[in-house]
Amino acid sequence: MNVYTTDKIRNVVLLGHGGSGKTSLVEAMAYLSGITSRMGKVSDGNTVSDYGKEEQKRQISISTSVIPVEWEGIKINILDTPGFFDFIGEVEEAVAAADAAIIVVSGKAGVEVGTEKAWEICEKYKLPRFIFVTDMDVDNASFRQVVEDMTNVYGKKMAPFHLPIRENEKFVGYVNVITETGHRWQGKEVVDCEVPEYSKANLQLCKDTLMEAVAETSEEFMERYFGGETFSEAEIRAALRSNVIDGSIVPMTMGSSVLCQGIYTLLDDIVKYMPSPENKEFAGINLKTNEIFEANYDFSKTKSAYIFKTIVDPFIGKYSLVKVCSGVLKVDDLIYNSDKDIEEKVSKLYVMQGSKPLEIKELHAGDIGAIAKLTAARTGDTLSTKATTIKYGKTEISTPYTYMRYKAKNKGDIDKVSQSLQKMAHEDQTLKVVNDAENRQTLIYGMGDLHLEVIASRLANEYKVEIELAEPKVAFRETIRKSSDVEYKYKKQSGGHGQYGHVKMRFSPLEDLEKSFEFEQEVVGGAVPKNYFPAVEKGLQDSVQKGPLAAYPVVGVKAVLYDGSYHPVDSSEMAFKMATIQAFKKGFMEANPVLLEPIANVKVTVPDAYTGDVMGDLNKRRGRVLGMNPVSGKQIIEADIPMTGLFGYCTDLRSMTGGRGTYEYKFARYEQAPSDVQGKEVAARAAKVAEGSDD
């Protein structure tokens, strides 16, 4: 592939609802630009961008892929993103590297929740955008309906650049609003035609809207517009480009990816209206001077790049996808990673075409490429030179809140599972692995049930290790509500030395539940020699690991050793430790033992229409709603809810709100569990003991 300068680059991310046709659109662009000789299909698993085994099996995009296409001397880096919410981290990484977006909407399905989320992401990152309506070859597809729906929600900035021409309910051509000309498809050719009578009124409305937008770009244009003058096509296009870049106009166009119709004009429009990275503001910190470094994708400045995504694939290897933020990155450059304090040589530079790496000599500021086998590099790291060390802010990635317990099916694979998950976590920042030692379980966090399912499937198919997913154990705690006074004599005689340890102890509740226990001794007269006190404390330490009630960790217990006895020959540290353990069990069970459950503070963000359903559901989960805060057409419902009530909440919330609801939570405190919850946990513990299992 050729080397392109900053002004000849367009970085465009495709966003939209799952199944709206993003991957098929990429396929049509790749075919038209000559990358492929025939168009692949999602259903056949042979598309350029969905190259992963899981993607081909499920027929959905799971990770972002980069497909650079060359069009009229311009390089368009297309970032094809997943539409399913479980893979939002991939979208966020891609959006951070893009300079503009195309929101893909199915003309058949219309505006969906994924369309709304795509718009919100564009607003957050201030991305200029196009709306491309696909599936126009389908009988009941309606471009007009999508335009109406988008205009109703987002206002008059929606501007159709093309209108469909239909004959006998077939999509046969389009009307260009700017030039007011009709065009038909004849095989692979486009021929001019008359504007249909039924389109003329709508064409005039759309043209008037565009002319108003053009007039508003300068006072001179405004005067000419009110003076009844017309603008030349070049003036209109130049004005519209500035409107598109500043977001005051969102062009709407349409086509059929399957028939490769409307794609040619879309590629033309990307070149004409979407911004190149040059002059786009982008800044980091110069770590040598602690001053702001204004990179602004200026090729004349010192070289620097940002790793926006990592590919770790057992079949194609490891690649760090970079966006060059300043200067020119070349083969054999020495680059310094300030995050990992390591300097490495760029042996080869690539541009990725889906899974296919193409070697390239250099990448100019604003371009997207890949570096293979950077040992310590991770997503979010900054690459620069040792002489001028730059650091850019990391992309904000969504926090995963859905988690499950996992274990290797084959015990011999435990290390291999751990290493494989570590590799996958380098690639997927929304995958987290947590070792919950207290509850003797390993947890895997993701963005939803589908995400976790895909991770397990990838482990099996790509890394050849299998895991079992199960409902996680909730981190209950045990404590006491009353005081008790007990004694226990540990006595064993079996020839030779015996074992003798005798303790009298008091147990009472501690106010500080952060502490598991507090130990004091009030022994007088040497009833228990001082050298056995550490053994008593060790017995308590062992006891609080697994409480007598339901084998959960113990918190908030004060233990006082006040008396006992010893044997000059048979007493030992072991004997006093065992006596303490038994005394603890007895004293704990006599002091009104209770189970404490973890309570989370949850914030659920939903459109106003769903607040009643969500609050009702939170009540069913034993949640206590604390309040509601309106934020731009949505409500943030805050509630305290037991952690047990959060299992499966992601799926249920999406189902209740049509995918529009999101939530976040954090641990708040421990509270006494209701008697029915406690009874259930104690019974479950007793059943495990009866089975001989203590997991």
C-alpha positions as CSV (number, residue, x, y, z in Angstrom):
1,M,0.0,0.0,0.0
2,N,1.2,3.5,-0.7
3,V,2.3,6.0,1.9
4,Y,-0.2,8.8,2.5
5,T,0.4,12.3,3.9
6,T,-1.9,13.6,6.6
7,D,-4.2,15.7,4.3
8,K,-4.9,12.5,2.3
9,I,-6.2,10.4,5.2
10,R,-9.7,9.9,6.5
11,N,-10.3,7.8,9.6
12,V,-13.9,6.7,9.7
13,V,-15.6,4.5,12.3
14,L,-18.7,2.5,11.4
15,L,-21.3,2.5,14.2
16,G,-24.8,1.1,14.6
17,H,-27.1,-1.5,16.0
18,G,-26.1,-5.2,15.7
19,G,-27.2,-6.6,12.4
20,S,-27.7,-3.2,10.7
21,G,-25.2,-4.0,7.9
22,K,-21.8,-2.5,8.9
23,T,-19.7,-5.5,7.9
24,S,-21.6,-5.8,4.6
25,L,-21.0,-2.1,3.9
26,V,-17.2,-2.6,4.5
27,E,-17.3,-5.6,2.1
28,A,-18.9,-3.5,-0.6
29,M,-16.3,-0.7,0.0
30,A,-13.5,-3.2,-0.2
31,Y,-14.8,-4.7,-3.4
32,L,-15.4,-1.3,-5.1
33,S,-11.9,-0.1,-4.1
34,G,-10.3,-3.2,-5.5
35,I,-9.1,-4.9,-2.3
36,T,-11.2,-7.9,-3.1
37,S,-12.3,-9.4,-6.4
38,R,-15.6,-10.7,-5.1
39,M,-17.8,-9.7,-2.2
40,G,-18.0,-11.9,0.8
41,K,-21.1,-12.5,2.9
42,V,-21.5,-12.5,6.7
43,S,-23.7,-15.7,6.3
44,D,-20.8,-17.4,4.4
45,G,-18.2,-16.3,7.0
46,N,-15.9,-15.0,4.3
47,T,-15.9,-11.2,4.9
48,V,-12.7,-9.2,5.2
49,S,-13.5,-7.6,8.5
50,D,-15.1,-10.5,10.4
51,Y,-12.1,-12.9,10.3
52,G,-12.2,-14.4,13.8
53,K,-13.5,-17.9,14.2
54,E,-16.1,-16.8,16.7
55,E,-17.3,-14.0,14.4
56,Q,-17.7,-16.4,11.6
57,K,-19.5,-19.0,13.7
58,R,-21.9,-16.5,15.3
59,Q,-22.2,-14.2,12.2
60,I,-21.7,-11.1,14.3
61,S,-18.7,-8.7,14.8
62,I,-17.0,-9.2,18.1
63,S,-13.9,-7.1,17.7
64,T,-13.0,-3.9,15.8
65,S,-11.1,-4.5,12.5
66,V,-9.3,-1.9,10.4
67,I,-9.8,-2.0,6.6
68,P,-7.9,0.7,4.7
69,V,-9.2,1.5,1.2
70,E,-7.7,3.7,-1.4
71,W,-10.2,6.0,-3.2
72,E,-9.4,8.9,-5.6
73,G,-5.9,9.3,-4.1
74,I,-7.2,9.3,-0.5
75,K,-6.6,6.6,2.1
76,I,-9.8,5.8,4.0
77,N,-9.1,3.9,7.2
78,I,-12.5,2.2,7.9
79,L,-12.9,0.9,11.5
80,D,-15.7,-1.7,11.6
81,T,-17.0,-2.1,15.1
82,P,-19.4,-4.6,16.8
83,G,-23.0,-3.5,17.2
84,F,-23.8,-5.7,20.3
85,F,-23.5,-3.9,23.6
86,D,-21.4,-6.7,25.2
87,F,-18.5,-5.5,23.0
88,I,-18.7,-1.7,23.7
89,G,-15.0,-1.7,24.7
90,E,-14.1,-2.4,21.1
91,V,-16.3,0.5,19.9
92,E,-14.7,2.9,22.5
93,E,-11.2,2.0,21.3
94,A,-12.2,2.5,17.6
95,V,-13.9,5.8,18.3
96,A,-10.8,7.2,20.0
97,A,-8.8,6.6,16.8
98,A,-11.5,8.0,14.4
99,D,-12.0,11.5,13.1
100,A,-15.5,10.9,11.8
101,A,-18.3,8.3,11.9
102,I,-20.9,6.7,9.7
103,I,-23.9,5.5,11.6
104,V,-25.4,2.6,9.7
105,V,-29.2,2.2,10.0
106,S,-31.2,-0.6,8.4
107,G,-33.9,0.8,6.1
108,K,-36.0,-2.2,7.1
109,A,-35.5,-2.2,10.9
110,G,-35.4,1.6,11.2
111,V,-33.9,3.6,14.1
112,E,-33.0,1.1,16.8
113,V,-31.4,1.5,20.3
114,G,-28.0,0.8,18.8
115,T,-28.6,3.9,16.5
116,E,-29.3,6.0,19.6
117,K,-26.2,4.7,21.4
118,A,-24.0,5.3,18.3
119,W,-25.3,8.9,18.2
120,E,-24.5,9.4,21.9
121,I,-20.9,8.1,21.4
122,C,-20.5,10.6,18.5
123,E,-21.8,13.4,20.7
124,K,-19.4,12.4,23.5
125,Y,-16.4,12.4,21.2
126,K,-17.6,15.3,19.1
127,L,-17.3,13.3,15.9
128,P,-18.7,14.6,12.5
129,R,-21.1,11.9,11.2
130,F,-23.0,10.6,8.2
131,I,-26.1,8.4,8.4
132,F,-26.1,5.6,5.9
133,V,-29.4,3.7,5.4
134,T,-28.8,0.2,4.2
135,D,-31.1,-2.6,2.9
136,M,-32.7,-0.3,0.4
137,D,-33.1,-3.3,-1.9
138,V,-35.5,-4.9,0.6
139,D,-39.2,-4.4,-0.3
140,N,-40.3,-2.7,2.9
141,A,-37.2,-0.6,3.5
142,S,-38.1,3.1,4.0
143,F,-35.5,5.9,3.7
144,R,-38.3,8.5,4.3
145,Q,-39.3,6.9,7.6
146,V,-35.6,6.8,8.9
147,V,-35.2,10.5,7.9
148,E,-38.5,11.4,9.7
149,D,-37.5,9.4,12.8
150,M,-34.0,10.9,13.0
151,T,-35.3,14.4,12.4
152,N,-37.9,14.0,15.2
153,V,-35.2,12.9,17.7
154,Y,-32.2,15.0,16.6
155,G,-33.7,18.0,14.9
156,K,-33.3,19.8,11.6
157,K,-29.5,19.1,11.3
158,M,-30.5,15.9,9.5
159,A,-29.9,16.6,5.8
160,P,-30.7,14.0,3.1
161,F,-28.0,14.3,0.3
162,H,-29.8,11.7,-1.8
163,L,-33.4,10.5,-2.3
164,P,-34.3,7.0,-3.5
165,I,-35.9,6.3,-6.9
166,R,-38.2,3.3,-6.8
167,E,-40.0,1.5,-9.7
168,N,-42.4,-1.4,-9.1
169,E,-41.3,-1.3,-5.5
170,K,-37.7,-1.9,-6.6
171,F,-34.8,0.4,-5.6
172,V,-33.4,1.4,-9.0
173,G,-31.6,4.8,-8.5
174,Y,-31.3,8.0,-6.6
175,V,-31.7,11.7,-6.8
176,N,-28.7,13.9,-5.9
177,V,-30.1,16.8,-3.8
178,I,-27.1,19.1,-4.4
179,T,-27.1,18.8,-8.2
180,E,-30.9,18.1,-8.4
181,T,-30.2,15.3,-10.9
182,G,-31.5,11.8,-11.2
183,H,-29.3,8.7,-11.6
184,R,-30.2,5.0,-12.3
185,W,-28.2,1.8,-12.1
186,Q,-27.9,-0.2,-15.2
187,G,-25.8,-3.3,-14.3
188,K,-22.6,-1.9,-12.8
189,E,-23.0,1.5,-14.6
190,V,-24.8,4.6,-13.4
191,V,-26.8,6.6,-16.0
192,D,-28.5,9.9,-15.8
193,C,-32.3,10.0,-15.7
194,E,-35.2,12.4,-15.1
195,V,-36.1,13.2,-11.5
196,P,-39.4,11.4,-10.8
197,E,-42.4,13.6,-10.4
198,Y,-43.1,12.1,-6.9
199,S,-39.6,13.2,-5.7
200,K,-39.8,16.8,-6.8
201,A,-41.6,18.3,-3.8
202,N,-39.4,16.4,-1.4
203,L,-36.3,17.3,-3.4
204,Q,-37.2,21.0,-3.1
205,L,-37.6,20.8,0.7
206,C,-34.3,19.0,1.1
207,K,-32.5,21.5,-1.2
208,D,-34.0,24.5,0.7
209,T,-32.7,23.0,4.0
210,L,-29.2,22.6,2.5
211,M,-29.2,26.1,1.1
212,E,-30.2,27.5,4.5
213,A,-27.3,25.7,6.1
214,V,-24.9,27.0,3.4
215,A,-26.2,30.5,3.8
216,E,-25.5,30.4,7.6
217,T,-21.8,29.7,7.0
218,S,-21.0,33.4,6.3
219,E,-22.6,36.8,6.3
220,E,-21.8,37.2,2.6
221,F,-23.6,33.9,1.8
222,M,-26.5,35.0,4.0
223,E,-26.9,38.3,2.0
224,R,-26.7,36.5,-1.3
225,Y,-29.3,33.9,-0.1
226,F,-31.8,36.6,0.9
227,G,-31.0,38.5,-2.3
228,G,-32.3,35.4,-4.2
229,E,-29.0,34.5,-5.7
230,T,-28.0,30.9,-6.2
231,F,-24.7,29.3,-5.1
232,S,-22.4,27.4,-7.4
233,E,-21.9,23.6,-6.8
234,A,-18.3,24.2,-5.6
235,E,-19.5,26.9,-3.1
236,I,-22.2,24.6,-1.8
237,R,-19.8,21.6,-1.4
238,A,-17.2,23.8,0.4
239,A,-19.8,25.3,2.8
240,L,-21.4,21.9,3.4
241,R,-17.9,20.4,4.3
242,S,-17.5,23.0,7.0
243,N,-21.1,22.3,8.2
244,V,-20.4,18.5,8.3
245,I,-17.1,19.0,10.2
246,D,-18.6,21.2,12.8
247,G,-21.6,18.9,13.2
248,S,-24.2,21.5,12.3
249,I,-25.3,19.2,9.4
250,V,-25.5,15.4,9.4
251,P,-25.8,14.1,5.8
252,M,-28.2,11.2,5.2
253,T,-27.6,8.9,2.3
254,M,-28.6,5.4,1.4
255,G,-27.9,2.3,-0.7
256,S,-27.7,-1.5,-0.8
257,S,-24.4,-3.1,0.3
258,V,-25.5,-6.4,-1.1
259,L,-26.0,-5.0,-4.6
260,C,-23.1,-2.5,-4.2
261,Q,-25.5,0.4,-4.9
262,G,-25.0,3.8,-3.3
263,I,-21.5,2.8,-2.1
264,Y,-19.6,4.6,-4.8
265,T,-21.3,7.9,-3.9
266,L,-20.7,7.2,-0.2
267,L,-17.0,6.8,-0.7
268,D,-17.0,10.0,-2.8
269,D,-18.8,11.9,0.0
270,I,-16.3,10.6,2.6
271,V,-13.5,12.1,0.6
272,K,-15.4,15.3,-0.1
273,Y,-17.0,16.1,3.3
274,M,-15.2,14.2,6.1
275,P,-12.2,15.8,7.8
276,S,-8.6,14.7,7.5
277,P,-6.7,14.5,10.8
278,E,-4.6,17.6,10.0
279,N,-5.2,20.6,12.2
280,K,-7.4,18.5,14.5
281,E,-6.5,19.5,18.1
282,F,-4.8,16.7,20.0
283,A,-2.5,17.2,23.0
284,G,-0.4,15.2,25.5
285,I,2.3,16.0,28.1
286,N,6.0,16.3,27.4
287,L,7.4,14.4,30.3
288,K,10.8,16.0,30.0
289,T,9.5,19.6,30.4
290,N,6.0,18.9,32.0
291,E,4.5,21.2,29.4
292,I,1.6,20.5,27.2
293,F,2.7,19.0,23.9
294,E,0.3,20.0,21.1
295,A,0.6,17.1,18.6
296,N,-2.3,18.2,16.4
297,Y,-1.3,15.4,13.9
298,D,1.5,17.7,12.7
299,F,4.0,15.6,10.6
300,S,6.8,18.2,11.2
301,K,6.8,17.7,15.0
302,T,8.7,14.9,16.9
303,K,7.3,11.5,16.3
304,S,4.7,10.1,18.7
305,A,1.9,7.5,18.5
306,Y,-0.9,6.1,20.7
307,I,-1.7,2.4,20.9
308,F,-5.5,2.3,20.6
309,K,-6.0,-1.5,20.3
310,T,-4.0,-4.7,20.6
311,I,-4.6,-7.8,18.6
312,V,-3.4,-11.0,20.3
313,D,-4.4,-13.9,18.1
314,P,-3.0,-17.5,18.3
315,F,-3.0,-17.6,14.5
316,I,-1.8,-14.2,13.3
317,G,0.3,-13.2,16.4
318,K,0.4,-9.9,18.4
319,Y,0.0,-6.5,16.8
320,S,-0.2,-3.1,18.4
321,L,-2.6,-0.9,16.4
322,V,-1.4,2.7,16.5
323,K,-2.5,6.1,15.4
324,V,0.4,8.4,14.7
325,C,-0.2,11.6,16.6
326,S,2.8,13.6,15.3
327,G,5.8,13.2,13.1
328,V,6.4,10.3,10.8
329,L,6.9,6.7,12.1
330,K,9.4,4.7,10.0
331,V,10.9,1.3,9.8
332,D,14.0,0.9,12.0
333,D,12.9,3.8,14.3
334,L,13.8,3.5,18.0
335,I,10.6,4.1,20.0
336,Y,10.3,4.6,23.7
337,N,7.3,3.4,25.7
338,S,7.1,5.7,28.8
339,D,4.3,3.6,30.4
340,K,6.6,0.6,30.5
341,D,10.0,2.4,30.5
342,I,11.3,0.4,27.5
343,E,12.9,1.3,24.2
344,E,12.4,-0.9,21.2
345,K,13.2,-1.0,17.5
346,V,10.4,-0.9,14.9
347,S,11.6,-3.8,12.7
348,K,8.5,-3.7,10.5
349,L,5.5,-1.4,10.0
350,Y,2.2,-2.6,8.7
351,V,-1.3,-1.6,7.8
352,M,-3.8,-4.2,8.7
353,Q,-6.4,-5.2,6.2
354,G,-8.6,-7.2,8.5
355,S,-6.4,-10.1,9.5
356,K,-3.9,-9.5,6.7
357,P,-0.8,-7.4,7.6
358,L,0.6,-5.4,4.6
359,E,4.1,-4.0,5.1
360,I,4.7,-0.3,4.7
361,K,7.8,1.9,5.0
362,E,6.3,4.7,7.0
363,L,3.2,6.1,8.6
364,H,2.5,9.9,8.6
365,A,0.8,11.8,11.4
366,G,-2.9,10.9,11.5
367,D,-2.5,7.5,9.9
368,I,-3.4,4.2,11.4
369,G,-1.1,1.2,11.2
370,A,0.3,-1.7,13.2
371,I,3.6,-2.7,14.9
372,A,4.2,-6.4,15.5
373,K,5.7,-8.0,18.6
374,L,6.3,-5.0,20.8
375,T,7.1,-7.0,24.0
376,A,5.7,-4.9,26.8
377,A,3.2,-2.7,24.9
378,R,-0.4,-2.6,25.9
379,T,-3.5,-0.7,24.7
380,G,-3.4,2.9,26.0
381,D,0.4,3.2,25.9
382,T,2.1,6.1,24.3
383,L,5.1,5.6,21.9
384,S,7.6,8.5,21.4
385,T,11.3,9.1,21.5
386,K,13.7,9.1,24.5
387,A,14.8,12.6,23.5
388,T,11.2,14.0,23.6
389,T,9.1,11.7,25.8
390,I,5.3,12.2,25.3
391,K,2.4,10.8,27.2
392,Y,-1.2,10.9,26.0
393,G,-4.3,10.3,28.1
394,K,-5.8,6.8,27.9
395,T,-9.1,6.1,26.3
396,E,-12.0,5.8,28.7
397,I,-13.2,2.2,28.5
398,S,-16.5,1.0,30.1
399,T,-16.2,-0.9,33.4
400,P,-17.4,-4.5,33.3
401,Y,-20.0,-5.4,36.0
402,T,-21.2,-8.8,34.9
403,Y,-19.2,-11.6,36.4
404,M,-19.2,-15.4,36.9
405,R,-17.2,-17.9,38.7
406,Y,-15.0,-20.1,36.5
407,K,-12.7,-23.1,36.8
408,A,-10.7,-25.2,34.4
409,K,-12.5,-28.4,33.3
410,N,-9.1,-30.2,33.4
411,K,-7.1,-29.4,36.6
412,G,-3.9,-29.8,34.6
413,D,-5.0,-26.7,32.5
414,I,-5.2,-24.2,35.4
415,D,-1.9,-22.4,34.4
416,K,-2.7,-22.6,30.7
417,V,-6.2,-21.0,31.3
418,S,-4.7,-18.3,33.4
419,Q,-2.1,-17.5,30.7
420,S,-4.7,-17.6,27.9
421,L,-7.0,-15.2,29.8
422,Q,-4.1,-12.9,30.4
423,K,-3.4,-12.8,26.6
424,M,-7.1,-12.1,25.9
425,A,-7.1,-9.3,28.5
426,H,-4.3,-7.6,26.6
427,E,-6.6,-7.5,23.6
428,D,-9.9,-6.9,25.5
429,Q,-9.9,-4.2,28.1
430,T,-13.4,-5.0,29.3
431,L,-12.3,-8.5,30.4
432,K,-11.1,-8.7,34.0
433,V,-10.0,-11.8,36.0
434,V,-10.2,-11.6,39.8
435,N,-8.9,-14.1,42.3
436,D,-11.3,-14.1,45.2
437,A,-9.2,-15.9,47.7
438,E,-11.6,-15.5,50.7
439,N,-14.3,-17.4,48.9
440,R,-11.9,-19.7,47.1
441,Q,-13.1,-18.8,43.7
442,T,-11.8,-17.1,40.5
443,L,-14.1,-14.6,38.9
444,I,-14.3,-13.5,35.3
445,Y,-15.8,-10.1,34.6
446,G,-17.3,-8.9,31.2
447,M,-19.9,-6.6,29.7
448,G,-22.7,-9.1,29.6
449,D,-23.6,-12.8,29.4
450,L,-22.8,-13.0,25.7
451,H,-19.3,-11.5,26.3
452,L,-18.5,-14.2,28.9
453,E,-19.9,-16.9,26.7
454,V,-17.7,-15.8,23.8
455,I,-14.6,-15.7,26.1
456,A,-15.3,-19.3,27.1
457,S,-15.8,-20.4,23.5
458,R,-12.6,-18.6,22.3
459,L,-10.6,-20.3,25.1
460,A,-11.9,-23.7,23.8
461,N,-11.4,-23.1,20.1
462,E,-8.4,-20.9,19.9
463,Y,-6.4,-21.7,23.0
464,K,-7.5,-25.3,23.4
465,V,-8.5,-25.1,27.1
466,E,-12.0,-25.4,28.5
467,I,-13.5,-23.6,31.5
468,E,-16.8,-24.1,33.3
469,L,-18.8,-21.0,34.2
470,A,-21.1,-21.0,37.3
471,E,-23.0,-18.6,39.5
472,P,-20.4,-17.0,41.8
473,K,-20.5,-17.4,45.6
474,V,-21.4,-14.1,47.3
475,A,-18.9,-12.9,49.9
476,F,-21.1,-13.2,53.0
477,R,-19.6,-12.6,56.4
478,E,-20.3,-14.1,59.8
479,T,-20.4,-12.2,63.2
480,I,-22.1,-12.4,66.6
481,R,-24.7,-10.2,68.2
482,K,-24.4,-11.3,71.9
483,S,-21.7,-12.3,74.3
484,S,-20.7,-15.8,75.4
485,D,-18.5,-17.4,78.0
486,V,-17.1,-20.8,77.3
487,E,-14.3,-23.2,78.2
488,Y,-12.8,-26.1,76.3
489,K,-10.3,-28.7,77.4
490,Y,-8.3,-30.4,74.7
491,K,-7.0,-33.6,76.1
492,K,-5.4,-36.6,74.3
493,Q,-3.5,-39.5,75.8
494,S,-2.1,-42.2,73.5
495,G,1.1,-43.5,75.2
496,G,4.2,-41.4,75.7
497,H,3.5,-37.6,75.6
498,G,-0.1,-36.6,75.6
499,Q,-1.8,-33.4,74.5
500,Y,-3.3,-31.0,77.0
501,G,-4.6,-27.5,76.5
502,H,-7.4,-25.8,78.6
503,V,-8.8,-22.4,77.9
504,K,-11.6,-20.3,79.3
505,M,-12.7,-17.5,77.0
506,R,-15.3,-14.7,76.5
507,F,-16.5,-13.7,73.1
508,S,-18.4,-10.4,72.4
509,P,-19.3,-8.3,69.3
510,L,-16.8,-5.7,68.0
511,E,-18.2,-2.5,66.6
512,D,-15.5,-2.3,63.9
513,L,-16.5,-4.8,61.3
514,E,-13.3,-4.1,59.3
515,K,-11.4,-6.3,61.8
516,S,-12.0,-10.0,61.8
517,F,-11.1,-10.3,65.5
518,E,-9.4,-8.7,68.4
519,F,-7.6,-10.8,71.0
520,E,-6.9,-9.9,74.6
521,Q,-5.8,-11.9,77.6
522,E,-6.6,-11.3,81.3
523,V,-4.9,-14.4,82.7
524,V,-3.7,-14.0,86.3
525,G,-1.5,-16.2,88.3
526,G,0.1,-18.0,85.3
527,A,-3.0,-20.3,84.8
528,V,-2.0,-20.3,81.1
529,P,1.8,-19.5,80.6
530,K,2.6,-16.5,78.4
531,N,4.4,-18.7,75.8
532,Y,1.0,-20.2,74.9
533,F,-0.7,-16.9,74.1
534,P,0.6,-16.8,70.5
535,A,-0.8,-20.3,70.0
536,V,-4.3,-19.1,71.2
537,E,-4.1,-16.2,68.8
538,K,-3.1,-18.5,66.0
539,G,-6.1,-20.7,66.8
540,L,-8.3,-17.6,66.5
541,Q,-6.7,-16.7,63.2
542,D,-7.5,-20.1,61.8
543,S,-11.0,-20.1,63.1
544,V,-12.1,-16.8,61.6
545,Q,-11.1,-18.0,58.0
546,K,-14.2,-20.2,57.9
547,G,-16.9,-19.4,60.4
548,P,-18.9,-22.2,62.3
549,L,-22.3,-20.9,60.9
550,A,-21.9,-21.3,57.1
551,A,-18.1,-21.4,56.5
552,Y,-17.8,-17.7,55.6
553,P,-15.1,-15.4,57.0
554,V,-15.8,-14.1,60.4
555,V,-15.7,-10.4,61.3
556,G,-16.2,-8.2,64.4
557,V,-15.4,-10.6,67.2
558,K,-13.6,-9.8,70.4
559,A,-12.0,-12.7,72.1
560,V,-10.7,-12.6,75.7
561,L,-8.6,-15.4,77.3
562,Y,-9.2,-15.0,81.0
563,D,-8.3,-18.4,82.5
564,G,-7.4,-22.0,81.8
565,S,-4.9,-24.6,82.9
566,Y,-1.9,-26.4,81.6
567,H,0.1,-29.6,82.1
568,P,3.9,-29.3,82.6
569,V,4.6,-32.2,80.3
570,D,1.6,-32.7,78.0
571,S,0.8,-29.1,77.2
572,S,2.0,-27.7,73.8
573,E,1.3,-24.9,71.4
574,M,-0.6,-27.3,69.2
575,A,-2.8,-28.4,72.2
576,F,-3.7,-24.7,73.0
577,K,-4.3,-23.9,69.4
578,M,-6.8,-26.8,69.1
579,A,-8.5,-25.9,72.4
580,T,-9.0,-22.3,71.1
581,I,-10.4,-23.5,67.8
582,Q,-13.0,-25.7,69.6
583,A,-13.7,-22.9,72.2
584,F,-14.3,-20.5,69.3
585,K,-16.8,-22.7,67.6
586,K,-18.7,-23.3,70.8
587,G,-18.6,-19.6,71.9
588,F,-19.5,-18.3,68.5
589,M,-22.6,-20.5,68.2
590,E,-23.7,-19.5,71.7
591,A,-23.4,-15.7,70.9
592,N,-26.4,-15.3,68.5
593,P,-24.4,-15.8,65.3
594,V,-25.7,-14.0,62.2
595,L,-24.8,-13.8,58.6
596,L,-23.9,-10.4,57.0
597,E,-24.6,-9.9,53.4
598,P,-22.7,-7.4,51.1
599,I,-24.7,-4.4,50.0
600,A,-23.9,-2.6,46.8
601,N,-24.8,1.0,45.9
602,V,-26.2,0.8,42.4
603,K,-26.9,3.6,39.9
604,V,-29.2,2.7,37.0
605,T,-29.5,5.2,34.1
606,V,-32.7,4.7,32.1
607,P,-35.0,6.8,29.9
608,D,-38.0,8.3,31.8
609,A,-40.5,5.8,30.4
610,Y,-38.8,2.9,32.1
611,T,-38.4,4.2,35.6
612,G,-41.5,2.5,37.0
613,D,-40.5,-0.9,35.7
614,V,-36.9,-0.6,36.9
615,M,-37.9,0.6,40.4
616,G,-40.4,-2.3,40.7
617,D,-37.7,-4.7,39.7
618,L,-35.2,-3.3,42.2
619,N,-37.8,-3.8,45.0
620,K,-38.2,-7.4,44.0
621,R,-34.5,-7.8,44.4
622,R,-34.7,-6.4,48.0
623,G,-33.3,-3.1,46.8
624,R,-34.0,0.1,48.6
625,V,-34.4,3.1,46.2
626,L,-32.6,6.1,47.7
627,G,-33.5,8.7,45.1
628,M,-33.7,9.8,41.4
629,N,-31.8,12.5,39.5
630,P,-32.9,13.6,36.0
631,V,-30.1,14.0,33.5
632,S,-30.8,15.1,29.9
633,G,-34.0,13.1,29.3
634,K,-33.0,10.2,31.5
635,Q,-33.3,9.3,35.1
636,I,-30.4,8.0,37.3
637,I,-32.0,5.8,40.0
638,E,-29.8,5.3,43.0
639,A,-30.5,2.3,45.3
640,D,-28.9,0.0,47.8
641,I,-29.2,-3.6,46.9
642,P,-27.8,-6.9,48.2
643,M,-25.1,-8.3,45.9
644,T,-27.2,-11.5,45.6
645,G,-29.8,-9.4,43.8
646,L,-27.3,-8.2,41.1
647,F,-26.7,-11.7,39.6
648,G,-28.2,-11.7,36.1
649,Y,-29.2,-8.0,36.4
650,C,-27.4,-6.9,33.1
651,T,-29.6,-9.2,31.0
652,D,-32.8,-8.3,32.9
653,L,-32.2,-4.6,32.7
654,R,-31.6,-4.7,28.9
655,S,-34.7,-6.8,28.5
656,M,-36.8,-4.3,30.5
657,T,-35.5,-1.2,28.8
658,G,-35.0,-2.5,25.2
659,G,-31.2,-2.2,25.7
660,R,-31.4,1.5,26.7
661,G,-30.7,1.0,30.4
662,T,-27.2,1.0,31.9
663,Y,-26.0,0.5,35.4
664,E,-22.9,0.7,37.6
665,Y,-22.3,-0.3,41.2
666,K,-19.8,-0.4,44.0
667,F,-19.6,-2.2,47.3
668,A,-21.1,-0.1,50.1
669,R,-21.1,-2.1,53.4
670,Y,-22.3,-5.2,55.1
671,E,-25.7,-5.6,56.7
672,Q,-27.4,-8.4,58.6
673,A,-29.0,-10.8,56.2
674,P,-32.8,-11.6,56.6
675,S,-33.5,-14.9,58.4
676,D,-34.7,-16.7,55.2
677,V,-31.4,-15.8,53.4
678,Q,-29.4,-17.0,56.4
679,G,-31.4,-20.2,56.7
680,K,-30.8,-21.0,53.1
681,E,-27.0,-20.5,53.3
682,V,-26.8,-22.5,56.5
683,A,-28.8,-25.3,54.9
684,A,-26.6,-25.2,51.8
685,R,-23.5,-25.5,54.0
686,A,-24.9,-28.4,55.9
687,A,-25.8,-30.2,52.6
688,K,-22.2,-29.7,51.4
689,V,-20.8,-31.1,54.6
690,A,-23.1,-34.1,54.3
691,E,-21.9,-34.7,50.8
692,G,-18.3,-34.5,51.9
693,S,-17.6,-31.4,49.8
694,D,-16.4,-28.2,51.4
695,D,-16.0,-26.0,48.3
